[in-house]
Amino acid sequence: MALASGTKLGPYEILSALGAGGMGEVYRARDPRLGREVAIKVLPSGSAPDSERLRRFEQEARATAALNHPNILAVFDIGSQDISPYIVSELLDGETLRARLNSGALPVRKAVEYALQISRGLAAAHDHGIFHRDLKPENIFITRDGHLKILDFGLAKLTMPEPGAPGLSVQATLDSVTGRGVLLGTLGYMSPEQCRGATVDARSDIFSFGAVLYEMVSGRRPFRGDTTADTISSILKEEPPDLATTGRDVPPMLERIVHHCLEKDPAARFQSARDVAFALEALSSVSSLGASAVAMPAHTIAALPSRKSWLVPSLLGVIAVLIVAVALLIVSVSTPPLEPPSYRQLTFARESITSARFAPDQRTIIYGTARGSERRPSFSRWRPTITPL
């Protein structure tokens, strides 16, 4: 049953209902201690006795509270009243990405801007060993000033790196929400490994991110089916249609980024959200999103697969030759010709030079000599005419 206006949850006063979802009901509330309005998420009525659901809810609080990033919902507090737990978070003004997509695909430039913010938020979560595991348009919020916030880490899996383990090796610090072999997530955005009920890591979120980005650009989901089995089969076996088939002017590099996120094999995808963010930053830095991918950094191009893999090395070789040629031309024009040094004899006895150094003026040489059987060196100064480099 929905909470009425004026209901108290701890020190918070409920003002109005904001919405409800599978993981809880959300209310606008006021914190009288700080004089600010907040959002409070409460477990649906009658679900508190469900220990698994309660554990997921508490896990969301711990996961989100551990993060501090502008693209992730900020959690302020957690509490419980009448066996109903609740989470207190910042109050957002705007709409979900799902609501925005109900009007159709986004402009390509706006989709890239939103995708970059999402990837940065994911990177921050992954840095803390937190995987979202249910990334979808419903869990992404767009504020009125255009900032994106990732919501609902209720399905997150908390992990920490194994001591001394490289790469993506992780060891769970909190039991998985479900056992191996059980599906968890939202159909249509789940990674192939999620569909198989296998262990997931950060690369699973990258697949879901790719599905969201595909939908932002095209206005439709990359994997669809008439039944649950058909949709799962599409995720496991089929490639989504090229974005170019939508009739929109999609830059080839954006097409490659999306398909690189949606690789079936996790090892073939981007290996971190930071890699995704870097590729998107390079793309957004191009003056026109319709520009050729040649304008992107060479290492970004090399990181993405291409059907004409011979073209990139050849192009890079030509660019390198041009750079070297221009550098040599600049040096030859700006450097004056060297003149040979002039010599003037100062002594007439045979001597052996034992050491020599340039003086601070870079034109005088100070050297030590030994004459005949003398072992005690004598020192002289020699000032040749030297043209500095």
Secondary structure, 3 states (H helix, E strand, C coil): CCCCCCCEECCEEEEEEEEEECCEEEEEEEECCCCEEEEEEECCCCCCCCHHHHHHHHHHHHHHHCCCCCCECCEEEEEEECCEEEEEEECCCEEEHHHHHCCCCCCHHHHHHHHHHHHHHHHHHHHCCEECCCCCHHHEEEECCCCEEECCCCCCEEEEECCCCCCCCEEECCCCCCCCCCCCCCCCCCCHHHHCCCCCCHHHHHHHHHHHHHHHHHCCCCCCCCCHHHHHHHHHHCCCCCHHHHCCCCCHHHHHHHHHHCCCCHHHCCCCHHHHHHHHHHHHHCCCCCCCHHHCCHHHHHHCCCCCCCHHHHHHHHHHHHHHHHHHHHHHHHCCCCCCCCCCCCCCCCEEEEEEEECCCCCCEEEEEEECCCCCCEEEEECCCCCCC
